[in-house]
């Protein structure tokens, strides 16, 4: 899969997550097993998903 195809495929998910607050993202990250989500800024946290 090319970079362009990946961007097109996950664009909606990124927009959805980007619209969430940091608290919601951290809760979701904890549920998905991200280690220490409170230590990550929002932009880095988005790339963990």
Buried (B, 14 or more C-beta within 10 A) or exposed (E): EEEEEEEEEEEEEEEEBEEBEEEEBBEBBEEEEBEEBEEBEEEEBBEBE
